[in-house]
Protein backbone atom coordinates (compact mmCIF):
# COMPACT_ATOMS: atom_id res chain seq x y z
CA UNK A 1 0.00 0.00 0.00
CA UNK A 2 1.47 3.31 -1.01
CA UNK A 3 0.51 6.54 0.60
CA UNK A 4 0.74 9.90 -1.02
CA UNK A 5 2.19 12.67 1.06
CA UNK A 6 -0.44 15.11 2.17
CA UNK A 7 0.05 18.70 1.26
CA UNK A 8 -0.40 21.25 3.99
CA UNK A 9 -2.93 23.98 3.19
CA UNK A 10 -0.69 26.54 4.92
CA UNK A 11 2.38 27.74 3.01
CA UNK A 12 5.90 27.66 4.45
CA UNK A 13 6.07 31.40 5.12
CA UNK A 14 2.98 31.22 7.31
CA UNK A 15 4.53 28.38 9.32
CA UNK A 16 7.63 30.49 9.92
CA UNK A 17 5.51 33.52 10.82
CA UNK A 18 3.67 31.45 13.44
CA UNK A 19 6.96 30.19 14.88
CA UNK A 20 8.38 33.73 15.18
CA UNK A 21 5.15 34.91 16.83
CA UNK A 22 5.38 31.97 19.25
CA UNK A 23 8.99 32.85 20.11
CA UNK A 24 8.02 36.49 20.77
CA UNK A 25 5.11 35.41 22.96
CA UNK A 26 7.33 33.12 25.00
CA UNK A 27 9.82 35.91 25.72
CA UNK A 28 7.11 38.44 26.53
CA UNK A 29 5.18 36.04 28.76
CA UNK A 30 8.32 35.06 30.68
CA UNK A 31 8.88 38.69 31.69
CA UNK A 32 12.58 37.98 31.87
CA UNK A 33 14.63 40.71 33.51
CA UNK A 34 18.36 40.01 33.33
CA UNK A 35 20.66 41.06 36.17
CA UNK A 36 21.84 44.64 35.72
CA UNK A 37 25.56 44.02 36.33
CA UNK A 38 25.85 40.94 34.13
CA UNK A 39 26.31 42.31 30.64
CA UNK A 40 26.42 38.91 28.97
CA UNK A 41 22.74 38.37 29.81
CA UNK A 42 21.81 41.84 28.59
CA UNK A 43 23.71 41.31 25.34
CA UNK A 44 22.16 37.87 24.78
CA UNK A 45 18.64 39.20 25.33
CA UNK A 46 19.29 42.13 22.98
CA UNK A 47 20.65 39.79 20.29
CA UNK A 48 17.65 37.47 20.68
CA UNK A 49 15.37 40.46 20.22
CA UNK A 50 17.35 41.45 17.12
CA UNK A 51 16.88 37.95 15.70
CA UNK A 52 13.12 38.16 16.11
CA UNK A 53 13.02 41.57 14.43
CA UNK A 54 15.21 40.43 11.51
CA UNK A 55 13.13 37.26 11.10
CA UNK A 56 9.99 39.38 10.83
CA UNK A 57 11.68 41.58 8.22
CA UNK A 58 12.79 38.54 6.23
CA UNK A 59 9.24 37.18 6.24
CA UNK A 60 7.92 40.52 4.99
CA UNK A 61 10.51 40.58 2.20
CA UNK A 62 9.66 37.03 1.15
CA UNK A 63 5.95 37.83 0.99
CA UNK A 64 6.72 40.88 -1.18
CA UNK A 65 8.73 38.70 -3.60
CA UNK A 66 12.12 40.10 -2.59
CA UNK A 67 13.65 36.73 -1.88
CA UNK A 68 17.21 37.78 -2.76
CA UNK A 69 17.14 40.60 -0.22
CA UNK A 70 15.60 38.29 2.37
CA UNK A 71 18.32 35.73 1.75
CA UNK A 72 20.92 38.46 2.25
CA UNK A 73 19.43 39.31 5.63
CA UNK A 74 19.86 35.75 6.81
CA UNK A 75 23.54 36.61 7.19
CA UNK A 76 22.55 38.78 10.15
CA UNK A 77 20.91 35.76 11.78
CA UNK A 78 24.07 33.72 11.22
CA UNK A 79 26.23 36.51 12.67
CA UNK A 80 24.09 36.56 15.82
CA UNK A 81 24.30 32.77 16.06
CA UNK A 82 28.09 32.85 15.85
CA UNK A 83 28.29 35.71 18.35
CA UNK A 84 26.13 33.90 20.87
CA UNK A 85 27.89 30.60 20.36
PDB file of N, CA, C and O in Angstrom, chain B, residues numbered from 101:
ATOM      1  N   UNK B 101       0.835  -1.169   0.000  1.00  0.00           N
ATOM      2  CA  UNK B 101       0.000   0.000   0.000  1.00  0.00           C
ATOM      3  C   UNK B 101       0.887   1.241   0.000  1.00  0.00           C
ATOM      4  O   UNK B 101       1.734   1.411   0.877  1.00  0.00           O
ATOM      5  N   UNK B 102       0.690   2.071  -0.955  1.00  0.00           N
ATOM      6  CA  UNK B 102       1.469   3.305  -1.014  1.00  0.00           C
ATOM      7  C   UNK B 102       0.595   4.462  -0.543  1.00  0.00           C
ATOM      8  O   UNK B 102      -0.608   4.519  -0.796  1.00  0.00           O
ATOM      9  N   UNK B 103       1.242   5.355   0.136  1.00  0.00           N
ATOM     10  CA  UNK B 103       0.514   6.535   0.599  1.00  0.00           C
ATOM     11  C   UNK B 103       1.124   7.770  -0.036  1.00  0.00           C
ATOM     12  O   UNK B 103       2.343   7.906  -0.139  1.00  0.00           O
ATOM     13  N   UNK B 104       0.268   8.640  -0.448  1.00  0.00           N
ATOM     14  CA  UNK B 104       0.737   9.896  -1.018  1.00  0.00           C
ATOM     15  C   UNK B 104       0.953  10.885   0.118  1.00  0.00           C
ATOM     16  O   UNK B 104       0.168  10.939   1.065  1.00  0.00           O
ATOM     17  N   UNK B 105       2.010  11.655   0.018  1.00  0.00           N
ATOM     18  CA  UNK B 105       2.194  12.672   1.056  1.00  0.00           C
ATOM     19  C   UNK B 105       1.092  13.718   0.973  1.00  0.00           C
ATOM     20  O   UNK B 105       0.698  14.158  -0.108  1.00  0.00           O
ATOM     21  N   UNK B 106       0.614  14.097   2.137  1.00  0.00           N
ATOM     22  CA  UNK B 106      -0.436  15.106   2.169  1.00  0.00           C
ATOM     23  C   UNK B 106       0.195  16.479   2.062  1.00  0.00           C
ATOM     24  O   UNK B 106       1.256  16.736   2.630  1.00  0.00           O
ATOM     25  N   UNK B 107      -0.450  17.336   1.347  1.00  0.00           N
ATOM     26  CA  UNK B 107       0.051  18.702   1.264  1.00  0.00           C
ATOM     27  C   UNK B 107      -0.650  19.541   2.330  1.00  0.00           C
ATOM     28  O   UNK B 107      -1.848  19.407   2.577  1.00  0.00           O
ATOM     29  N   UNK B 108       0.126  20.390   2.935  1.00  0.00           N
ATOM     30  CA  UNK B 108      -0.397  21.253   3.987  1.00  0.00           C
ATOM     31  C   UNK B 108      -1.079  22.456   3.329  1.00  0.00           C
ATOM     32  O   UNK B 108      -0.528  23.040   2.397  1.00  0.00           O
ATOM     33  N   UNK B 109      -2.261  22.828   3.800  1.00  0.00           N
ATOM     34  CA  UNK B 109      -2.934  23.980   3.185  1.00  0.00           C
ATOM     35  C   UNK B 109      -2.265  25.320   3.522  1.00  0.00           C
ATOM     36  O   UNK B 109      -2.547  26.335   2.886  1.00  0.00           O
ATOM     37  N   UNK B 110      -1.385  25.315   4.518  1.00  0.00           N
ATOM     38  CA  UNK B 110      -0.690  26.543   4.920  1.00  0.00           C
ATOM     39  C   UNK B 110       0.689  26.551   4.271  1.00  0.00           C
ATOM     40  O   UNK B 110       1.396  25.544   4.300  1.00  0.00           O
ATOM     41  N   UNK B 111       1.078  27.693   3.682  1.00  0.00           N
ATOM     42  CA  UNK B 111       2.375  27.743   3.015  1.00  0.00           C
ATOM     43  C   UNK B 111       3.509  27.854   4.035  1.00  0.00           C
ATOM     44  O   UNK B 111       3.265  28.085   5.220  1.00  0.00           O
ATOM     45  N   UNK B 112       4.740  27.690   3.572  1.00  0.00           N
ATOM     46  CA  UNK B 112       5.902  27.664   4.453  1.00  0.00           C
ATOM     47  C   UNK B 112       6.117  28.989   5.175  1.00  0.00           C
ATOM     48  O   UNK B 112       6.514  29.000   6.340  1.00  0.00           O
ATOM     49  N   UNK B 113       5.863  30.092   4.506  1.00  0.00           N
ATOM     50  CA  UNK B 113       6.072  31.402   5.121  1.00  0.00           C
ATOM     51  C   UNK B 113       5.141  31.576   6.313  1.00  0.00           C
ATOM     52  O   UNK B 113       5.533  32.149   7.329  1.00  0.00           O
ATOM     53  N   UNK B 114       3.928  31.091   6.196  1.00  0.00           N
ATOM     54  CA  UNK B 114       2.985  31.216   7.311  1.00  0.00           C
ATOM     55  C   UNK B 114       3.420  30.366   8.500  1.00  0.00           C
ATOM     56  O   UNK B 114       3.230  30.765   9.649  1.00  0.00           O
ATOM     57  N   UNK B 115       3.998  29.207   8.238  1.00  0.00           N
ATOM     58  CA  UNK B 115       4.532  28.379   9.323  1.00  0.00           C
ATOM     59  C   UNK B 115       5.645  29.122  10.060  1.00  0.00           C
ATOM     60  O   UNK B 115       5.694  29.118  11.290  1.00  0.00           O
ATOM     61  N   UNK B 116       6.527  29.753   9.308  1.00  0.00           N
ATOM     62  CA  UNK B 116       7.632  30.492   9.920  1.00  0.00           C
ATOM     63  C   UNK B 116       7.096  31.692  10.690  1.00  0.00           C
ATOM     64  O   UNK B 116       7.573  31.988  11.785  1.00  0.00           O
ATOM     65  N   UNK B 117       6.115  32.381  10.131  1.00  0.00           N
ATOM     66  CA  UNK B 117       5.507  33.525  10.824  1.00  0.00           C
ATOM     67  C   UNK B 117       4.917  33.091  12.168  1.00  0.00           C
ATOM     68  O   UNK B 117       5.069  33.789  13.170  1.00  0.00           O
ATOM     69  N   UNK B 118       4.250  31.948  12.186  1.00  0.00           N
ATOM     70  CA  UNK B 118       3.669  31.453  13.436  1.00  0.00           C
ATOM     71  C   UNK B 118       4.756  31.097  14.445  1.00  0.00           C
ATOM     72  O   UNK B 118       4.590  31.328  15.642  1.00  0.00           O
ATOM     73  N   UNK B 119       5.867  30.535  13.969  1.00  0.00           N
ATOM     74  CA  UNK B 119       6.960  30.189  14.877  1.00  0.00           C
ATOM     75  C   UNK B 119       7.584  31.440  15.485  1.00  0.00           C
ATOM     76  O   UNK B 119       7.871  31.466  16.682  1.00  0.00           O
ATOM     77  N   UNK B 120       7.797  32.478  14.674  1.00  0.00           N
ATOM     78  CA  UNK B 120       8.377  33.729  15.184  1.00  0.00           C
ATOM     79  C   UNK B 120       7.422  34.372  16.181  1.00  0.00           C
ATOM     80  O   UNK B 120       7.862  34.882  17.211  1.00  0.00           O
ATOM     81  N   UNK B 121       6.131  34.357  15.897  1.00  0.00           N
ATOM     82  CA  UNK B 121       5.148  34.907  16.831  1.00  0.00           C
ATOM     83  C   UNK B 121       5.155  34.119  18.142  1.00  0.00           C
ATOM     84  O   UNK B 121       5.026  34.700  19.220  1.00  0.00           O
ATOM     85  N   UNK B 122       5.304  32.811  18.047  1.00  0.00           N
ATOM     86  CA  UNK B 122       5.381  31.972  19.249  1.00  0.00           C
ATOM     87  C   UNK B 122       6.618  32.325  20.070  1.00  0.00           C
ATOM     88  O   UNK B 122       6.542  32.428  21.294  1.00  0.00           O
ATOM     89  N   UNK B 123       7.757  32.510  19.400  1.00  0.00           N
ATOM     90  CA  UNK B 123       8.992  32.851  20.114  1.00  0.00           C
ATOM     91  C   UNK B 123       8.856  34.209  20.809  1.00  0.00           C
ATOM     92  O   UNK B 123       9.311  34.373  21.942  1.00  0.00           O
ATOM     93  N   UNK B 124       8.239  35.174  20.143  1.00  0.00           N
ATOM     94  CA  UNK B 124       8.015  36.487  20.766  1.00  0.00           C
ATOM     95  C   UNK B 124       7.111  36.370  21.983  1.00  0.00           C
ATOM     96  O   UNK B 124       7.374  36.971  23.025  1.00  0.00           O
ATOM     97  N   UNK B 125       6.042  35.592  21.841  1.00  0.00           N
ATOM     98  CA  UNK B 125       5.112  35.410  22.964  1.00  0.00           C
ATOM     99  C   UNK B 125       5.800  34.781  24.159  1.00  0.00           C
ATOM    100  O   UNK B 125       5.575  35.188  25.299  1.00  0.00           O
ATOM    101  N   UNK B 126       6.638  33.792  23.898  1.00  0.00           N
ATOM    102  CA  UNK B 126       7.332  33.116  24.997  1.00  0.00           C
ATOM    103  C   UNK B 126       8.224  34.080  25.767  1.00  0.00           C
ATOM    104  O   UNK B 126       8.263  34.041  26.997  1.00  0.00           O
ATOM    105  N   UNK B 127       8.937  34.941  25.059  1.00  0.00           N
ATOM    106  CA  UNK B 127       9.816  35.908  25.722  1.00  0.00           C
ATOM    107  C   UNK B 127       8.988  36.928  26.484  1.00  0.00           C
ATOM    108  O   UNK B 127       9.306  37.254  27.628  1.00  0.00           O
ATOM    109  N   UNK B 128       7.937  37.433  25.871  1.00  0.00           N
ATOM    110  CA  UNK B 128       7.110  38.439  26.534  1.00  0.00           C
ATOM    111  C   UNK B 128       6.373  37.877  27.743  1.00  0.00           C
ATOM    112  O   UNK B 128       6.238  38.560  28.758  1.00  0.00           O
ATOM    113  N   UNK B 129       5.898  36.646  27.643  1.00  0.00           N
ATOM    114  CA  UNK B 129       5.179  36.037  28.764  1.00  0.00           C
ATOM    115  C   UNK B 129       6.102  35.697  29.923  1.00  0.00           C
ATOM    116  O   UNK B 129       5.675  35.687  31.078  1.00  0.00           O
ATOM    117  N   UNK B 130       7.367  35.419  29.621  1.00  0.00           N
ATOM    118  CA  UNK B 130       8.318  35.063  30.677  1.00  0.00           C
ATOM    119  C   UNK B 130       8.676  36.271  31.530  1.00  0.00           C
ATOM    120  O   UNK B 130       9.105  36.113  32.673  1.00  0.00           O
ATOM    121  N   UNK B 131       8.507  37.465  30.996  1.00  0.00           N
ATOM    122  CA  UNK B 131       8.876  38.695  31.692  1.00  0.00           C
ATOM    123  C   UNK B 131      10.272  38.572  32.298  1.00  0.00           C
ATOM    124  O   UNK B 131      10.477  38.789  33.493  1.00  0.00           O
ATOM    125  N   UNK B 132      11.207  38.222  31.450  1.00  0.00           N
ATOM    126  CA  UNK B 132      12.577  37.981  31.875  1.00  0.00           C
ATOM    127  C   UNK B 132      13.307  39.303  32.047  1.00  0.00           C
ATOM    128  O   UNK B 132      13.377  40.107  31.118  1.00  0.00           O
ATOM    129  N   UNK B 133      13.842  39.521  33.219  1.00  0.00           N
ATOM    130  CA  UNK B 133      14.632  40.710  33.506  1.00  0.00           C
ATOM    131  C   UNK B 133      16.029  40.261  33.900  1.00  0.00           C
ATOM    132  O   UNK B 133      16.225  39.720  34.987  1.00  0.00           O
ATOM    133  N   UNK B 134      16.999  40.482  33.026  1.00  0.00           N
ATOM    134  CA  UNK B 134      18.358  40.009  33.332  1.00  0.00           C
ATOM    135  C   UNK B 134      18.987  40.852  34.441  1.00  0.00           C
ATOM    136  O   UNK B 134      18.592  41.999  34.649  1.00  0.00           O
ATOM    137  N   UNK B 135      19.958  40.292  35.146  1.00  0.00           N
ATOM    138  CA  UNK B 135      20.663  41.064  36.175  1.00  0.00           C
ATOM    139  C   UNK B 135      21.359  42.274  35.559  1.00  0.00           C
ATOM    140  O   UNK B 135      21.917  42.185  34.465  1.00  0.00           O
ATOM    141  N   UNK B 136      21.323  43.382  36.248  1.00  0.00           N
ATOM    142  CA  UNK B 136      21.844  44.639  35.715  1.00  0.00           C
ATOM    143  C   UNK B 136      23.356  44.580  35.491  1.00  0.00           C
ATOM    144  O   UNK B 136      23.841  45.078  34.474  1.00  0.00           O
ATOM    145  N   UNK B 137      24.091  43.997  36.395  1.00  0.00           N
ATOM    146  CA  UNK B 137      25.558  44.021  36.329  1.00  0.00           C
ATOM    147  C   UNK B 137      26.160  42.914  35.471  1.00  0.00           C
ATOM    148  O   UNK B 137      27.377  42.869  35.294  1.00  0.00           O
ATOM    149  N   UNK B 138      25.354  42.046  34.952  1.00  0.00           N
ATOM    150  CA  UNK B 138      25.848  40.942  34.133  1.00  0.00           C
ATOM    151  C   UNK B 138      25.545  41.247  32.671  1.00  0.00           C
ATOM    152  O   UNK B 138      24.452  40.972  32.176  1.00  0.00           O
ATOM    153  N   UNK B 139      26.524  41.814  32.000  1.00  0.00           N
ATOM    154  CA  UNK B 139      26.308  42.310  30.645  1.00  0.00           C
ATOM    155  C   UNK B 139      26.133  41.202  29.613  1.00  0.00           C
ATOM    156  O   UNK B 139      25.561  41.430  28.546  1.00  0.00           O
ATOM    157  N   UNK B 140      26.617  40.015  29.922  1.00  0.00           N
ATOM    158  CA  UNK B 140      26.419  38.909  28.972  1.00  0.00           C
ATOM    159  C   UNK B 140      24.932  38.613  28.790  1.00  0.00           C
ATOM    160  O   UNK B 140      24.477  38.364  27.674  1.00  0.00           O
ATOM    161  N   UNK B 141      24.180  38.640  29.890  1.00  0.00           N
ATOM    162  CA  UNK B 141      22.744  38.370  29.811  1.00  0.00           C
ATOM    163  C   UNK B 141      22.021  39.477  29.047  1.00  0.00           C
ATOM    164  O   UNK B 141      21.126  39.209  28.245  1.00  0.00           O
ATOM    165  N   UNK B 142      22.419  40.722  29.304  1.00  0.00           N
ATOM    166  CA  UNK B 142      21.809  41.842  28.591  1.00  0.00           C
ATOM    167  C   UNK B 142      22.095  41.761  27.094  1.00  0.00           C
ATOM    168  O   UNK B 142      21.211  42.005  26.272  1.00  0.00           O
ATOM    169  N   UNK B 143      23.334  41.418  26.745  1.00  0.00           N
ATOM    170  CA  UNK B 143      23.705  41.312  25.337  1.00  0.00           C
ATOM    171  C   UNK B 143      22.966  40.155  24.669  1.00  0.00           C
ATOM    172  O   UNK B 143      22.507  40.290  23.534  1.00  0.00           O
ATOM    173  N   UNK B 144      22.847  39.027  25.356  1.00  0.00           N
ATOM    174  CA  UNK B 144      22.156  37.873  24.784  1.00  0.00           C
ATOM    175  C   UNK B 144      20.683  38.183  24.548  1.00  0.00           C
ATOM    176  O   UNK B 144      20.129  37.810  23.514  1.00  0.00           O
ATOM    177  N   UNK B 145      20.050  38.860  25.493  1.00  0.00           N
ATOM    178  CA  UNK B 145      18.642  39.200  25.329  1.00  0.00           C
ATOM    179  C   UNK B 145      18.454  40.203  24.190  1.00  0.00           C
ATOM    180  O   UNK B 145      17.491  40.107  23.429  1.00  0.00           O
ATOM    181  N   UNK B 146      19.367  41.160  24.075  1.00  0.00           N
ATOM    182  CA  UNK B 146      19.291  42.129  22.978  1.00  0.00           C
ATOM    183  C   UNK B 146      19.486  41.446  21.621  1.00  0.00           C
ATOM    184  O   UNK B 146      18.799  41.780  20.656  1.00  0.00           O
ATOM    185  N   UNK B 147      20.410  40.502  21.546  1.00  0.00           N
ATOM    186  CA  UNK B 147      20.645  39.788  20.288  1.00  0.00           C
ATOM    187  C   UNK B 147      19.455  38.896  19.931  1.00  0.00           C
ATOM    188  O   UNK B 147      19.107  38.766  18.757  1.00  0.00           O
ATOM    189  N   UNK B 148      18.837  38.287  20.928  1.00  0.00           N
ATOM    190  CA  UNK B 148      17.652  37.470  20.680  1.00  0.00           C
ATOM    191  C   UNK B 148      16.520  38.340  20.126  1.00  0.00           C
ATOM    192  O   UNK B 148      15.814  37.947  19.197  1.00  0.00           O
ATOM    193  N   UNK B 149      16.364  39.523  20.710  1.00  0.00           N
ATOM    194  CA  UNK B 149      15.365  40.460  20.217  1.00  0.00           C
ATOM    195  C   UNK B 149      15.671  40.870  18.782  1.00  0.00           C
ATOM    196  O   UNK B 149      14.764  40.984  17.958  1.00  0.00           O
ATOM    197  N   UNK B 150      16.936  41.089  18.488  1.00  0.00           N
ATOM    198  CA  UNK B 150      17.350  41.452  17.124  1.00  0.00           C
ATOM    199  C   UNK B 150      17.003  40.325  16.146  1.00  0.00           C
ATOM    200  O   UNK B 150      16.552  40.587  15.031  1.00  0.00           O
ATOM    201  N   UNK B 151      17.210  39.091  16.558  1.00  0.00           N
ATOM    202  CA  UNK B 151      16.881  37.948  15.699  1.00  0.00           C
ATOM    203  C   UNK B 151      15.392  37.915  15.367  1.00  0.00           C
ATOM    204  O   UNK B 151      15.013  37.660  14.224  1.00  0.00           O
ATOM    205  N   UNK B 152      14.557  38.170  16.357  1.00  0.00           N
ATOM    206  CA  UNK B 152      13.116  38.157  16.109  1.00  0.00           C
ATOM    207  C   UNK B 152      12.712  39.277  15.160  1.00  0.00           C
ATOM    208  O   UNK B 152      11.852  39.087  14.300  1.00  0.00           O
ATOM    209  N   UNK B 153      13.333  40.450  15.316  1.00  0.00           N
ATOM    210  CA  UNK B 153      13.024  41.567  14.433  1.00  0.00           C
ATOM    211  C   UNK B 153      13.477  41.281  13.005  1.00  0.00           C
ATOM    212  O   UNK B 153      12.741  41.549  12.056  1.00  0.00           O
ATOM    213  N   UNK B 154      14.680  40.739  12.848  1.00  0.00           N
ATOM    214  CA  UNK B 154      15.209  40.426  11.514  1.00  0.00           C
ATOM    215  C   UNK B 154      14.382  39.318  10.864  1.00  0.00           C
ATOM    216  O   UNK B 154      14.130  39.356   9.660  1.00  0.00           O
ATOM    217  N   UNK B 155      13.963  38.339  11.650  1.00  0.00           N
ATOM    218  CA  UNK B 155      13.133  37.263  11.101  1.00  0.00           C
ATOM    219  C   UNK B 155      11.811  37.810  10.568  1.00  0.00           C
ATOM    220  O   UNK B 155      11.339  37.392   9.511  1.00  0.00           O
ATOM    221  N   UNK B 156      11.219  38.749  11.307  1.00  0.00           N
ATOM    222  CA  UNK B 156       9.994  39.380  10.827  1.00  0.00           C
ATOM    223  C   UNK B 156      10.217  40.157   9.538  1.00  0.00           C
ATOM    224  O   UNK B 156       9.371  40.140   8.643  1.00  0.00           O
ATOM    225  N   UNK B 157      11.357  40.838   9.444  1.00  0.00           N
ATOM    226  CA  UNK B 157      11.681  41.585   8.221  1.00  0.00           C
ATOM    227  C   UNK B 157      11.903  40.636   7.044  1.00  0.00           C
ATOM    228  O   UNK B 157      11.478  40.919   5.925  1.00  0.00           O
ATOM    229  N   UNK B 158      12.559  39.527   7.296  1.00  0.00           N
ATOM    230  CA  UNK B 158      12.788  38.544   6.228  1.00  0.00           C
ATOM    231  C   UNK B 158      11.464  37.986   5.722  1.00  0.00           C
ATOM    232  O   UNK B 158      11.274  37.828   4.516  1.00  0.00           O
ATOM    233  N   UNK B 159      10.555  37.690   6.637  1.00  0.00           N
ATOM    234  CA  UNK B 159       9.238  37.180   6.237  1.00  0.00           C
ATOM    235  C   UNK B 159       8.511  38.203   5.362  1.00  0.00           C
ATOM    236  O   UNK B 159       7.914  37.852   4.344  1.00  0.00           O
ATOM    237  N   UNK B 160       8.569  39.465   5.772  1.00  0.00           N
ATOM    238  CA  UNK B 160       7.924  40.517   4.989  1.00  0.00           C
ATOM    239  C   UNK B 160       8.530  40.624   3.601  1.00  0.00           C
ATOM    240  O   UNK B 160       7.805  40.785   2.619  1.00  0.00           O
ATOM    241  N   UNK B 161       9.856  40.535   3.508  1.00  0.00           N
ATOM    242  CA  UNK B 161      10.509  40.584   2.197  1.00  0.00           C
ATOM    243  C   UNK B 161      10.125  39.391   1.327  1.00  0.00           C
ATOM    244  O   UNK B 161       9.911  39.542   0.124  1.00  0.00           O
ATOM    245  N   UNK B 162      10.037  38.214   1.925  1.00  0.00           N
ATOM    246  CA  UNK B 162       9.658  37.027   1.149  1.00  0.00           C
ATOM    247  C   UNK B 162       8.230  37.151   0.619  1.00  0.00           C
ATOM    248  O   UNK B 162       7.952  36.770  -0.518  1.00  0.00           O
ATOM    249  N   UNK B 163       7.338  37.677   1.433  1.00  0.00           N
ATOM    250  CA  UNK B 163       5.954  37.833   0.986  1.00  0.00           C
ATOM    251  C   UNK B 163       5.835  38.879  -0.117  1.00  0.00           C
ATOM    252  O   UNK B 163       4.919  38.814  -0.936  1.00  0.00           O
ATOM    253  N   UNK B 164       6.750  39.838  -0.142  1.00  0.00           N
ATOM    254  CA  UNK B 164       6.723  40.879  -1.175  1.00  0.00           C
ATOM    255  C   UNK B 164       7.545  40.488  -2.399  1.00  0.00           C
ATOM    256  O   UNK B 164       7.812  41.328  -3.259  1.00  0.00           O
ATOM    257  N   UNK B 165       7.945  39.231  -2.485  1.00  0.00           N
ATOM    258  CA  UNK B 165       8.731  38.696  -3.601  1.00  0.00           C
ATOM    259  C   UNK B 165      10.112  39.336  -3.739  1.00  0.00           C
ATOM    260  O   UNK B 165      10.600  39.542  -4.850  1.00  0.00           O
ATOM    261  N   UNK B 166      10.729  39.644  -2.615  1.00  0.00           N
ATOM    262  CA  UNK B 166      12.117  40.103  -2.587  1.00  0.00           C
ATOM    263  C   UNK B 166      12.965  39.032  -1.912  1.00  0.00           C
ATOM    264  O   UNK B 166      13.588  39.274  -0.878  1.00  0.00           O
ATOM    265  N   UNK B 167      12.979  37.861  -2.504  1.00  0.00           N
ATOM    266  CA  UNK B 167      13.650  36.731  -1.878  1.00  0.00           C
ATOM    267  C   UNK B 167      15.162  36.910  -1.803  1.00  0.00           C
ATOM    268  O   UNK B 167      15.784  36.452  -0.844  1.00  0.00           O
ATOM    269  N   UNK B 168      15.767  37.568  -2.793  1.00  0.00           N
ATOM    270  CA  UNK B 168      17.214  37.779  -2.760  1.00  0.00           C
ATOM    271  C   UNK B 168      17.612  38.667  -1.589  1.00  0.00           C
ATOM    272  O   UNK B 168      18.604  38.391  -0.915  1.00  0.00           O
ATOM    273  N   UNK B 169      16.855  39.726  -1.341  1.00  0.00           N
ATOM    274  CA  UNK B 169      17.139  40.605  -0.218  1.00  0.00           C
ATOM    275  C   UNK B 169      16.909  39.887   1.108  1.00  0.00           C
ATOM    276  O   UNK B 169      17.667  40.069   2.061  1.00  0.00           O
ATOM    277  N   UNK B 170      15.866  39.076   1.159  1.00  0.00           N
ATOM    278  CA  UNK B 170      15.601  38.289   2.366  1.00  0.00           C
ATOM    279  C   UNK B 170      16.707  37.299   2.642  1.00  0.00           C
ATOM    280  O   UNK B 170      17.106  37.103   3.790  1.00  0.00           O
ATOM    281  N   UNK B 171      17.208  36.667   1.577  1.00  0.00           N
ATOM    282  CA  UNK B 171      18.319  35.732   1.749  1.00  0.00           C
ATOM    283  C   UNK B 171      19.556  36.459   2.263  1.00  0.00           C
ATOM    284  O   UNK B 171      20.295  35.923   3.088  1.00  0.00           O
ATOM    285  N   UNK B 172      19.785  37.682   1.776  1.00  0.00           N
ATOM    286  CA  UNK B 172      20.925  38.456   2.249  1.00  0.00           C
ATOM    287  C   UNK B 172      20.823  38.794   3.725  1.00  0.00           C
ATOM    288  O   UNK B 172      21.837  38.879   4.417  1.00  0.00           O
ATOM    289  N   UNK B 173      19.613  38.985   4.206  1.00  0.00           N
ATOM    290  CA  UNK B 173      19.433  39.310   5.627  1.00  0.00           C
ATOM    291  C   UNK B 173      19.640  38.115   6.536  1.00  0.00           C
ATOM    292  O   UNK B 173      19.833  38.276   7.741  1.00  0.00           O
ATOM    293  N   UNK B 174      19.602  36.920   5.973  1.00  0.00           N
ATOM    294  CA  UNK B 174      19.856  35.751   6.815  1.00  0.00           C
ATOM    295  C   UNK B 174      21.295  35.743   7.332  1.00  0.00           C
ATOM    296  O   UNK B 174      21.603  35.053   8.303  1.00  0.00           O
ATOM    297  N   UNK B 175      22.165  36.500   6.691  1.00  0.00           N
ATOM    298  CA  UNK B 175      23.536  36.610   7.186  1.00  0.00           C
ATOM    299  C   UNK B 175      23.548  37.230   8.584  1.00  0.00           C
ATOM    300  O   UNK B 175      24.361  36.852   9.428  1.00  0.00           O
ATOM    301  N   UNK B 176      22.657  38.171   8.824  1.00  0.00           N
ATOM    302  CA  UNK B 176      22.546  38.782  10.151  1.00  0.00           C
ATOM    303  C   UNK B 176      22.199  37.727  11.195  1.00  0.00           C
ATOM    304  O   UNK B 176      22.756  37.727  12.293  1.00  0.00           O
ATOM    305  N   UNK B 177      21.276  36.826  10.851  1.00  0.00           N
ATOM    306  CA  UNK B 177      20.914  35.761  11.785  1.00  0.00           C
ATOM    307  C   UNK B 177      22.101  34.848  12.050  1.00  0.00           C
ATOM    308  O   UNK B 177      22.306  34.410  13.183  1.00  0.00           O
ATOM    309  N   UNK B 178      22.882  34.556  11.019  1.00  0.00           N
ATOM    310  CA  UNK B 178      24.065  33.720  11.218  1.00  0.00           C
ATOM    311  C   UNK B 178      25.112  34.432  12.066  1.00  0.00           C
ATOM    312  O   UNK B 178      25.767  33.802  12.897  1.00  0.00           O
ATOM    313  N   UNK B 179      25.277  35.740  11.866  1.00  0.00           N
ATOM    314  CA  UNK B 179      26.227  36.510  12.671  1.00  0.00           C
ATOM    315  C   UNK B 179      25.841  36.477  14.148  1.00  0.00           C
ATOM    316  O   UNK B 179      26.701  36.321  15.015  1.00  0.00           O
ATOM    317  N   UNK B 180      24.559  36.622  14.428  1.00  0.00           N
ATOM    318  CA  UNK B 180      24.094  36.564  15.820  1.00  0.00           C
ATOM    319  C   UNK B 180      24.328  35.171  16.389  1.00  0.00           C
ATOM    320  O   UNK B 180      24.751  35.034  17.537  1.00  0.00           O
ATOM    321  N   UNK B 181      24.058  34.143  15.601  1.00  0.00           N
ATOM    322  CA  UNK B 181      24.303  32.772  16.058  1.00  0.00           C
ATOM    323  C   UNK B 181      25.758  32.576  16.441  1.00  0.00           C
ATOM    324  O   UNK B 181      26.060  32.035  17.505  1.00  0.00           O
ATOM    325  N   UNK B 182      26.654  33.014  15.579  1.00  0.00           N
ATOM    326  CA  UNK B 182      28.093  32.848  15.847  1.00  0.00           C
ATOM    327  C   UNK B 182      28.505  33.665  17.072  1.00  0.00           C
ATOM    328  O   UNK B 182      29.301  33.206  17.891  1.00  0.00           O
ATOM    329  N   UNK B 183      27.967  34.865  17.190  1.00  0.00           N
ATOM    330  CA  UNK B 183      28.294  35.707  18.348  1.00  0.00           C
ATOM    331  C   UNK B 183      27.829  35.063  19.638  1.00  0.00           C
ATOM    332  O   UNK B 183      28.568  35.058  20.622  1.00  0.00           O
ATOM    333  N   UNK B 184      26.628  34.522  19.656  1.00  0.00           N
ATOM    334  CA  UNK B 184      26.126  33.896  20.875  1.00  0.00           C
ATOM    335  C   UNK B 184      26.810  32.571  21.164  1.00  0.00           C
ATOM    336  O   UNK B 184      26.941  32.183  22.325  1.00  0.00           O
ATOM    337  N   UNK B 185      27.237  31.889  20.150  1.00  0.00           N
ATOM    338  CA  UNK B 185      27.889  30.598  20.357  1.00  0.00           C
ATOM    339  C   UNK B 185      29.237  30.824  20.986  1.00  0.00           C
ATOM    340  O   UNK B 185      29.964  29.866  21.250  1.00  0.00           O
TER     341      UNK B 185
END
